[in-house]
């Protein structure tokens, strides 16, 4: 199995750091352990309490958070703690021994419209994926059980997942008012039964048809020129949140310095949306021009 990768994230509490994993650690519950006896059902948490600066351990879907005693600043201990958590996970240390992990859980799913009339967004009350991923057809769902199941509906054309929602693109053979309830109930039941959304071994790919992107498009920033890195930073901070709220995603593709042209990839509700051209010109292009001035000439979508 591929080793766990851990990233350190600050929190609003200066005494607490999050150690975020690249995959889910527990299914649906959150746990808080205040001492080593309290953590009898979590071998991982018990191991962490052997470190003298660990005061409280929190475990949630894809992260371990630690509250420290004030005997040392984070700058002196955070890398040690990161290595400890990474080693424990990669050694197969049990995270939580909880029989309730496999029990049926209460899930709510609601449907939300998007600017694209062919796409509806189904939002759940739990995180579904850690990284956005798009499927254009059933052949791309080998390691994606939920998207594969959705493609068995004859009216499902494309599936896009990100965070806690699924954007579904339909064929014209059906109207949303005829199929929304059926899809919503199917997704709700599927999640309540604890079935996997994606298989743990699903691999990252650079394919533009089924792209599981890194958490930050800047992950490969060292390979890009300075302007490309600036474009990615603007997209991440100013464009992505708005696009995600509409059930879509935008990814940086390339920057041509000679023509000052930025090419992006549109996913989910943004792909094929009738208003995508307006969004590109009046939204994304204007934002980039305002931020980067004469470095940007125009923005084009390579798939829209």
NUTOR-279570 format. One record per residue (C-alpha): residue number from 0; x, y, z. Coordinates in pm, 1 decimal. Layout:
<rs>
- NUM	X	Y	Z
...
</rs>
This chain:
<rs>
- 0	0.0	0.0	0.0
- 1	117.7	351.2	-75.8
- 2	253.9	532.1	228.9
- 3	53.7	799.9	404.0
- 4	151.3	1158.9	339.0
- 5	93.9	1413.3	616.8
- 6	71.6	1792.1	596.7
- 7	81.8	2025.3	896.2
- 8	-205.3	2275.1	919.4
- 9	-242.9	2560.4	1165.7
- 10	-569.8	2609.2	1353.7
- 11	-739.2	2904.2	1522.3
- 12	-608.5	2771.5	1855.2
- 13	-230.1	2829.8	1883.0
- 14	-197.1	2524.3	2108.4
- 15	-348.5	2290.3	1847.1
- 16	-198.7	2170.9	1519.6
- 17	-368.3	1952.5	1259.6
- 18	-179.0	1675.9	1086.5
- 19	-379.4	1619.1	770.4
- 20	-354.4	1288.5	583.1
- 21	-394.7	1230.1	210.4
- 22	-674.5	979.3	272.1
- 23	-952.8	910.7	522.1
- 24	-854.4	776.9	861.5
- 25	-1198.8	708.0	1011.7
- 26	-1537.7	678.5	848.2
- 27	-1770.9	926.8	1007.9
- 28	-1714.8	985.7	1379.7
- 29	-1481.3	1229.9	1551.4
- 30	-1287.3	1136.6	1863.1
- 31	-1126.6	1327.5	2149.4
- 32	-880.0	1164.9	2387.8
- 33	-759.2	1356.2	2693.9
- 34	-509.5	1105.7	2835.0
- 35	-358.0	764.5	2769.1
- 36	-631.4	579.2	2962.3
- 37	-897.9	767.9	2771.2
- 38	-735.7	641.9	2449.2
- 39	-761.9	271.0	2527.7
- 40	-954.9	214.6	2202.4
- 41	-703.1	406.5	1991.4
- 42	-355.2	251.7	1970.6
- 43	-244.7	547.7	1759.6
- 44	-354.4	803.1	2018.5
- 45	-202.8	596.1	2299.9
- 46	131.5	598.0	2120.6
- 47	116.5	975.5	2085.0
- 48	58.1	1017.8	2458.5
- 49	404.5	873.8	2517.0
- 50	535.8	1208.0	2394.8
- 51	555.6	1439.0	2699.7
- 52	418.1	1745.4	2523.0
- 53	92.6	1581.3	2401.6
- 54	-206.1	1701.4	2604.4
- 55	-508.3	1604.9	2390.2
- 56	-549.4	1401.7	2070.3
- 57	-835.1	1456.8	1825.7
- 58	-905.2	1219.0	1537.1
- 59	-1151.2	1301.8	1258.6
- 60	-1211.3	1193.2	900.7
- 61	-876.2	1277.6	746.4
- 62	-667.0	1428.7	1022.7
- 63	-512.5	1391.2	1365.1
- 64	-504.4	1710.3	1571.5
- 65	-289.2	1750.6	1878.5
- 66	-316.0	1998.5	2164.5
- 67	14.9	2046.3	2339.9
- 68	133.1	2137.6	2684.7
- 69	329.1	2462.3	2701.6
- 70	663.2	2297.1	2777.0
- 71	783.0	2353.5	2418.3
- 72	690.8	2570.6	2116.9
- 73	553.9	2407.4	1802.8
- 74	864.1	2510.6	1609.2
- 75	1066.4	2262.8	1816.1
- 76	829.6	1966.6	1818.0
- 77	595.3	1976.8	1516.6
- 78	828.7	1789.4	1280.0
- 79	891.3	1520.9	1540.2
- 80	517.1	1480.1	1586.2
- 81	457.6	1470.8	1212.0
- 82	717.6	1194.8	1173.3
- 83	567.6	1000.6	1463.7
- 84	215.5	1012.4	1319.5
- 85	340.7	922.9	971.2
- 86	540.6	626.3	1102.0
- 87	249.3	496.8	1310.4
- 88	12.1	509.5	1013.7
- 89	259.1	350.5	773.3
- 90	331.2	73.0	1024.5
- 91	-38.3	-16.0	1020.8
- 92	-109.3	97.5	1377.1
- 93	-483.1	77.3	1444.5
- 94	-634.9	424.5	1447.5
- 95	-957.0	358.6	1639.9
- 96	-1107.4	27.0	1744.9
- 97	-1472.0	124.0	1729.8
- 98	-1748.2	-118.6	1640.9
- 99	-1970.1	178.2	1556.4
- 100	-1744.6	262.4	1261.9
- 101	-1929.6	8.7	1046.9
- 102	-2280.0	85.9	1165.2
- 103	-2532.5	267.5	952.3
- 104	-2501.5	642.0	995.2
- 105	-2743.3	929.3	953.6
- 106	-2681.4	1105.9	624.6
- 107	-2858.8	1402.9	471.5
- 108	-2831.1	1487.1	103.0
- 109	-2990.6	1784.4	-66.4
- 110	-2996.0	1892.5	-430.2
- 111	-2873.9	2234.8	-532.2
- 112	-2904.0	2400.1	-872.7
- 113	-2598.8	2527.1	-1061.2
- 114	-2554.4	2786.1	-1339.1
- 115	-2535.0	2492.3	-1579.4
- 116	-2890.6	2364.1	-1647.9
- 117	-2752.0	2019.8	-1731.7
- 118	-2581.9	1984.9	-1392.3
- 119	-2722.4	1940.4	-1042.9
- 120	-2517.9	1943.9	-723.8
- 121	-2593.0	1686.4	-452.2
- 122	-2454.2	1801.9	-116.1
- 123	-2398.6	1564.0	177.6
- 124	-2345.1	1638.5	546.3
- 125	-2007.2	1461.0	541.6
- 126	-1683.5	1488.9	347.8
- 127	-1686.6	1251.3	52.1
- 128	-1343.0	1298.9	-102.8
- 129	-1020.9	1474.8	-12.5
- 130	-941.2	1577.4	-369.0
- 131	-1164.6	1670.7	-658.3
- 132	-1201.1	1412.0	-932.6
- 133	-1403.2	1403.8	-1254.7
- 134	-1536.6	1106.6	-1450.7
- 135	-1650.1	1146.0	-1809.5
- 136	-1774.7	788.8	-1850.1
- 137	-1803.2	455.3	-1671.4
- 138	-1472.2	327.6	-1810.9
- 139	-1292.8	578.3	-1588.8
- 140	-1457.1	451.6	-1267.2
- 141	-1260.9	130.9	-1210.9
- 142	-1150.7	246.2	-865.1
- 143	-1453.8	463.2	-792.9
- 144	-1751.6	255.2	-671.0
- 145	-1999.6	539.5	-616.6
- 146	-1943.8	713.7	-952.7
- 147	-1956.3	372.8	-1119.3
- 148	-2292.1	302.8	-956.9
- 149	-2424.3	641.5	-1068.7
- 150	-2334.2	567.0	-1430.6
- 151	-2577.8	276.6	-1419.7
- 152	-2852.8	535.0	-1436.6
- 153	-2908.3	581.5	-1813.0
- 154	-2949.0	957.4	-1777.6
- 155	-2614.3	1017.5	-1601.6
- 156	-2359.8	1162.1	-1843.8
- 157	-2072.6	1280.1	-1618.4
- 158	-1985.8	1275.3	-1247.4
- 159	-1768.3	1521.7	-1056.4
- 160	-1680.8	1493.7	-685.2
- 161	-1525.8	1746.9	-452.4
- 162	-1525.4	1782.2	-74.6
- 163	-1884.5	1705.0	38.1
- 164	-2074.1	1715.7	-290.5
- 165	-2132.4	1537.5	-620.6
- 166	-2210.2	1729.7	-939.3
- 167	-2399.4	1517.0	-1190.2
- 168	-2435.5	1605.1	-1557.3
- 169	-2741.1	1451.4	-1723.4
- 170	-2837.0	1360.4	-2076.9
- 171	-3134.5	1540.9	-2230.5
- 172	-3353.8	1228.0	-2218.9
- 173	-3474.7	1323.2	-1869.6
- 174	-3571.8	1638.1	-1683.9
- 175	-3438.7	1712.7	-1337.1
- 176	-3783.9	1714.5	-1183.1
- 177	-3820.1	1352.7	-1296.1
- 178	-3490.4	1218.2	-1162.7
- 179	-3368.0	1440.5	-876.8
- 180	-3545.9	1254.2	-598.7
- 181	-3431.5	916.7	-731.7
- 182	-3067.9	1028.4	-743.3
- 183	-3082.4	1197.5	-404.4
- 184	-3227.9	889.6	-234.6
- 185	-2978.1	661.7	-406.4
- 186	-2680.2	868.6	-290.2
- 187	-2822.3	898.8	62.0
- 188	-2879.4	523.1	96.8
- 189	-2538.5	442.0	-51.6
- 190	-2359.9	664.0	199.6
- 191	-2571.1	547.0	494.4
- 192	-2470.1	189.3	422.3
- 193	-2105.2	291.1	455.8
- 194	-2007.7	188.6	103.9
- 195	-1684.6	339.1	-34.3
- 196	-1697.2	648.0	-252.4
- 197	-1350.4	583.2	-393.8
- 198	-1126.0	284.4	-335.7
- 199	-827.6	359.0	-111.2
- 200	-586.5	247.7	-381.0
- 201	-716.0	486.6	-645.1
- 202	-421.6	647.1	-816.7
- 203	-362.9	1009.6	-901.8
- 204	-355.9	1077.8	-1272.4
- 205	-278.0	1374.2	-1489.4
- 206	-554.1	1275.2	-1731.0
- 207	-784.7	1562.5	-1810.3
- 208	-1075.6	1320.4	-1832.1
- 209	-1043.0	1176.7	-1483.3
- 210	-821.1	1406.4	-1286.0
- 211	-764.6	1364.8	-915.7
- 212	-584.4	1688.4	-847.1
- 213	-346.2	1765.9	-563.9
- 214	-494.2	1972.6	-282.8
- 215	-312.2	2270.8	-418.4
- 216	-237.2	2324.2	-783.0
- 217	84.0	2478.6	-662.3
- 218	215.9	2136.6	-559.0
- 219	426.4	2129.0	-875.6
- 220	505.0	2499.1	-863.3
- 221	880.9	2443.2	-871.3
- 222	847.7	2319.2	-1228.9
- 223	659.1	2630.3	-1345.5
- 224	767.2	2983.0	-1430.6
- 225	696.0	3267.8	-1190.1
- 226	393.4	3400.2	-1380.5
- 227	232.3	3054.1	-1386.9
- 228	282.3	3027.4	-1012.2
- 229	120.8	3368.0	-963.2
- 230	-175.3	3263.0	-1179.8
- 231	-220.9	2944.1	-976.2
- 232	-211.7	3142.9	-651.6
- 233	-483.8	3380.3	-775.2
- 234	-701.1	3093.6	-899.6
- 235	-665.3	2910.5	-566.4
- 236	-750.9	3209.0	-348.7
- 237	-998.9	3413.9	-548.8
- 238	-1158.6	3192.5	-814.7
- 239	-1183.9	2837.0	-683.7
- 240	-1413.3	2910.4	-385.2
- 241	-1670.0	3082.0	-606.9
- 242	-1652.4	2810.7	-871.6
- 243	-1684.3	2535.1	-608.8
- 244	-1999.3	2694.8	-469.3
- 245	-2152.7	2646.2	-814.2
- 246	-2057.9	2276.9	-822.4
- 247	-1751.9	2306.7	-1041.9
- 248	-1377.4	2335.4	-1044.7
- 249	-1110.0	2519.8	-1237.9
- 250	-754.8	2398.4	-1290.7
- 251	-454.0	2573.9	-1437.1
- 252	-337.4	2415.4	-1763.1
- 253	-72.2	2641.4	-1912.6
- 254	53.1	2994.8	-1968.4
- 255	194.4	3119.5	-2299.0
- 256	417.6	3419.3	-2235.2
- 257	433.4	3526.7	-2600.8
- 258	57.4	3568.2	-2635.0
- 259	-9.5	3623.9	-2263.4
- 260	-272.5	3350.1	-2286.0
- 261	-385.3	3150.3	-1984.8
- 262	-543.8	2811.2	-2049.4
- 263	-756.7	2647.0	-1783.2
- 264	-951.7	2324.5	-1741.9
- 265	-1315.5	2345.9	-1638.4
- 266	-1473.2	2059.7	-1444.9
- 267	-1808.8	1970.0	-1298.4
- 268	-2084.3	2224.0	-1350.9
- 269	-1840.4	2459.9	-1523.4
- 270	-1767.4	2218.1	-1806.3
- 271	-2002.1	2281.0	-2095.7
- 272	-2195.6	2546.5	-1904.6
- 273	-2367.5	2798.8	-2137.8
- 274	-2243.3	3082.4	-1918.4
- 275	-1884.0	2955.1	-1896.7
- 276	-1765.1	3199.2	-2164.1
- 277	-1908.2	3490.5	-1968.6
- 278	-1751.2	3353.9	-1649.7
- 279	-1413.1	3325.7	-1819.6
- 280	-1420.7	3675.7	-1967.7
- 281	-1607.4	3879.2	-1707.3
- 282	-1489.6	3683.9	-1407.2
- 283	-1166.2	3490.2	-1425.6
- 284	-999.8	3697.1	-1696.0
- 285	-1080.0	4024.8	-1522.9
- 286	-953.5	3897.0	-1188.0
- 287	-623.9	3781.6	-1338.3
- 288	-577.4	4106.2	-1531.3
- 289	-647.7	4309.1	-1219.1
- 290	-401.6	4105.7	-1011.9
- 291	-127.5	4048.9	-1269.0
- 292	-182.7	4353.1	-1494.5
- 293	-0.8	4341.1	-1831.2
- 294	109.1	3979.8	-1788.9
- 295	-238.5	3854.6	-1886.5
- 296	-395.0	3895.4	-2229.2
- 297	-680.2	3645.9	-2234.8
- 298	-809.4	3330.2	-2067.3
- 299	-924.2	3024.7	-2261.3
- 300	-1080.0	2695.3	-2151.6
- 301	-919.5	2396.4	-2317.5
- 302	-1235.5	2190.3	-2272.2
- 303	-1516.5	2444.6	-2294.2
</rs>
